[in-house]
Amino acid sequence: MDTTKPALQLQDVQFTWPGAALPVIDIPQLQIEQGERVFVRGASGSGKTTLLSLIAAILKPQRGSIVVNAIDITAKEAPQADQFRADHIGLVFQQFNLLPFLSVTENVQLPCKFSPTRRKQAVLSGGSTAKEAERLLDAMQLPKNVYSTASTMRLSVGQQQRVAVARALIGSPKLVIADEPTSALDTDARDAFLKLLFNEVKQSSATLLFVSHDSALATMFDRNIDLQSLNRASTDTQHQAESVDH
Amino acid sequence: MLEIALKSLRNRWLSALLAIIAIAMSVALILTVEKVRRDARTSFTQTVSGTDLIIGARSGSVPLLLYSVFRIGNATNNISWQTVEEIRQRESVKWSIPISLGDSHQGYRVLGTTRDYFNHYRYANDQALTFAKGEATDNVFDDVFDAVLGSEVARQLGYSLDDQIVIAHGTGKVAIVTHDNQPFSVVAVLDPTGTPVDQTIHVSLEGIEAMHVDWRSGMAVPGQATLPEQIRQMDLQPKQVTAMLVGLKSRATVFREQRAINEYRDEPLLAILPGVAIQELWSLVSVAENALIIISSFVVVAGLVNLVSVLFAGLNERRREMGILRASGARPAHIFGLLSAESTLLSLAGVFLGLLLHFAVVGIGSIWAQQLYGLTINIELPRLNDVYVLVAILISGVFVGCLPAWRAYRQSVADGMMQRI
């Protein structure tokens, strides 16, 4: 791995939803270094999820380039983009991150089913994907007796979010994207969650991109980005989006 | 992917089970209908065997077949004894069985015939009639009042050897006039054949005459009651019979003989080839047969539609599931594969369960048919045809499963990373 290369580089990126007149994302420049923990703040409707979808190569911008770990994902066709995501990106959602019909450890091992690279990494680190899953759950301070006996849906929301982090981290992806992962947690659970998240992200030397509308968290990160000032489109579109929301 | 599909299905086991049951029912139905159809056809075509010609008064070939072999309906006319004798003496005729119908006992038909019936009548694949109990063929009908029962008659009416039975005139179950002064006695009971023979009471042609000694023009002569002993002394030579079954020395002469009999000068006669007439009759029945097949096919279609609807109905509530899978690195192709795997598993389970259900139904049905009708229904492995049907259902299941799979694929692309609640 070349640590001198930025983890993420956006250049002149513009994205317009099909059928929309104005772009929702218009970012001239953004660079995030390897291992950085970045807080991206933005109100709902400011294009946060769209930006994450672009970085995760789920959406393709109409203009500009997005380079993740020295790989230009905008140049990739859909199947390669999917494979890139499976191999390089760990995702944590706001809530409902787990498949109810799989056990906790099976949920954590899920990315290894789709990415041979991450499976290899997980085996290298833990001996087997199951052991690596347990190691990560352990690191996220989930007691074994909780996750081995209780069904996935019986876990508290805080526990579920920690399982989701373990899943995002298995197989050591270089970029972890968390989309409002703490919005369903109370303050105590939130702080405990963030501590564990930072620890494990650091352990696997991944870059963390953390999106939230809650500016109270901002101080805990290496760097803060205000999406509204970064995104040239947001000044026009935010008002539209908000008026639609309300 | 298969593992995830299995676990996801287990999570939705109720709707999955219902989908499986719907397919299983349709598979069992179509297999069972097909088997009943095949067995009915077999037993139908095996009712009579070895008989080259059936001869009766001129009518249609199907009515003649129906009353002479299936004991359904009545003859419009008889053939005279003189004709019977003349046909018997024709050079190419090997054997002939005259039969006389028109009387009944408790709803079972009484058939007047000769000893030759037990010697020459064949059913299924050249099977002769055998006696379950009672006299050997050589002694049957030694007495005018001897009766030989089909297995079903003996079983249903609880008759055994030496029982006395009274035979009614006419063929209704509740006969108005009975020939009650001339009781017949059971001298033998036949083994089950699975043909109308089981439902027949056989007496000699003389026995039929004896029943009608005190009758003139279909009416009992008042005050006249001839004793059995007196009847035995009488000349009971039949004057006419209803039909006759003929075996030829060489099958090659069958068409020539048929033509000769159809052009018989003294009496208008009709000779039919049983095989041809049975085919003709079956083609009438096959309308119902086709209706059954069409109905079963619709049931199969309904089962498949149900499968698709179960999968479609699940899609919306499973959007999050798809989102999580995609976030974990599943490609749309994986999502498609997951849904296809589900429909394949459901179809496979449905077809398998349907096969078991079919065997259970046939198994229980065969015990029932054995007890009630003495019919042997074999549980057999599905024929090649059935296998084609099963494979077709399976392929259709997989194919229709692609519709929700495609929808899920489209959805997962459109949803992207969005969390739709």
Chai-1 contact restraints between the chains, C-beta under 6 A:
chainA,res_idxA,chainB,res_idxB,connection_type,confidence,min_distance_angstrom,max_distance_angstrom,comment,restraint_id
A,S53,B,G416,contact,1.0,0.0,6.0,A-B,restraint_1
A,S53,B,M417,contact,1.0,0.0,6.0,A-B,restraint_2
A,I58,B,G416,contact,1.0,0.0,6.0,A-B,restraint_3
A,I58,B,M417,contact,1.0,0.0,6.0,A-B,restraint_4
A,D82,B,R331,contact,1.0,0.0,6.0,A-B,restraint_5
A,A86,B,G329,contact,1.0,0.0,6.0,A-B,restraint_6
A,L91,B,A327,contact,1.0,0.0,6.0,A-B,restraint_7
A,F93,B,Q419,contact,1.0,0.0,6.0,A-B,restraint_8
A,F96,B,R320,contact,1.0,0.0,6.0,A-B,restraint_9
A,L99,B,I324,contact,1.0,0.0,6.0,A-B,restraint_10
A,F101,B,K7,contact,1.0,0.0,6.0,A-B,restraint_11
A,F101,B,S8,contact,1.0,0.0,6.0,A-B,restraint_12
A,F101,B,N11,contact,1.0,0.0,6.0,A-B,restraint_13
A,L102,B,K7,contact,1.0,0.0,6.0,A-B,restraint_14
A,L110,B,S328,contact,1.0,0.0,6.0,A-B,restraint_15
A,P111,B,S328,contact,1.0,0.0,6.0,A-B,restraint_16
A,P111,B,G329,contact,1.0,0.0,6.0,A-B,restraint_17
A,F114,B,G329,contact,1.0,0.0,6.0,A-B,restraint_18
A,F114,B,A330,contact,1.0,0.0,6.0,A-B,restraint_19
A,S115,B,G329,contact,1.0,0.0,6.0,A-B,restraint_20
